[in-house]
């Protein structure tokens, strides 16, 4: 697996796990949705800044991204306040989606 396809798979897998749209994910990463789409399709490589943003904003393990080893997320004691906000936001979205499905 090449780095390009590895990164494309990782970006998409993380986004899907977080249950966010490409637009939402791209906004959190500070990039355009079209750029994220190209990365997920393997048509474009993410920059080092994009990868660093992904690792830091979502508490992703560098080993998972670069080496395809270990857990997706780093240990919870290293979670920053902004990651906590994102976690809360994701959980609220999940709850609302379940409520919509029930109705």
For each residue, the residues with C-beta under 8 A, 3 or more apart:
1: 5 6 9 68
2: 5 6
3: 6 7 45
4: 7 8 42 45
5: 1 2 8 9 42
6: 1 2 3 9 10 68
7: 3 4 10 11 39 45 46 51 65
8: 4 5 11 12 39 40 41 42
9: 1 5 6 12 13
10: 6 7 13 14 64 65
11: 7 8 14 15 36 39 40 46 54
12: 8 9 15 16 40
13: 9 10 16 17 72
14: 10 11 17 18 54 58 60 72
15: 11 12 18 20 22 25 36 40
16: 12 13 19
17: 13 14 72
18: 14 15 25 58 86 90
19: 16 90 93 94 97
20: 15 24 25 28 90 93
21: 24 25
22: 15 25 26 33 36 37 40
23: 26 27 33
24: 20 21 27 28
25: 15 18 20 21 22 28 29 36
26: 22 23 29 31 32 33 35 36
27: 23 24 30
28: 20 24 25 57 58 86
29: 25 26 36 50 53 54 57
30: 27 53
31: 26 35 36 50
32: 26 35 36
33: 22 23 26 36 37
34: 37 38
35: 26 31 32 38 39 44
36: 11 15 22 25 26 29 31 32 33 39 40
37: 22 33 34 40 41
38: 34 35 41 43 44
39: 7 8 11 35 36 42 43 44 45 46 50
40: 8 11 12 15 22 36 37
41: 8 37 38
42: 4 5 8 39
43: 38 39
44: 35 38 39
45: 3 4 7 39
46: 7 11 39 50 51 54
47: 50 51
48: 51 52
49: 52 53
50: 29 31 39 46 47 53 54
51: 7 46 47 48 54 55 65
52: 48 49 55 56
53: 29 30 49 50 56 57
54: 11 14 29 46 50 51 57 58 60 65
55: 51 52 58 59 60 61 62 65
56: 52 53 59 80
57: 28 29 53 54 82 83 86
58: 14 18 28 54 55 73 83 86
59: 55 56 73 74 78 79 80 83
60: 14 54 55 64 65 72 73 74
61: 55 64 65 70 71 72 73 74
62: 55 65 66 67
63: 66 67 69 70
64: 10 60 61 67 68 69 70 71 72 73
65: 7 10 51 54 55 60 61 62
66: 62 63
67: 62 63 64 70
68: 1 6 64
69: 63 64
70: 61 63 64 67
71: 61 64 74
72: 13 14 17 60 61 64
73: 58 59 60 61 64 76
74: 59 60 61 71 78
75: 78
76: 73 79
77:
78: 59 74 75
79: 59 76 83 84 87
80: 56 59 83 84
81: 84 85
82: 57 85 86
83: 57 58 59 79 80 86 87
84: 79 80 81 87 88
85: 81 82 88 89
86: 18 28 57 58 82 83 89 90
87: 79 83 84 90 91
88: 84 85 91 92
89: 85 86 92 93
90: 18 19 20 86 87 93 94
91: 87 88 94 95
92: 88 89 95 96
93: 19 20 89 90 96 97
94: 19 90 91 97 98
95: 91 92 98 99
96: 92 93 99 100
97: 19 93 94 100 101
98: 94 95 101 102
99: 95 96 102 103
100: 96 97 103
101: 97 98
102: 98 99
103: 99 100
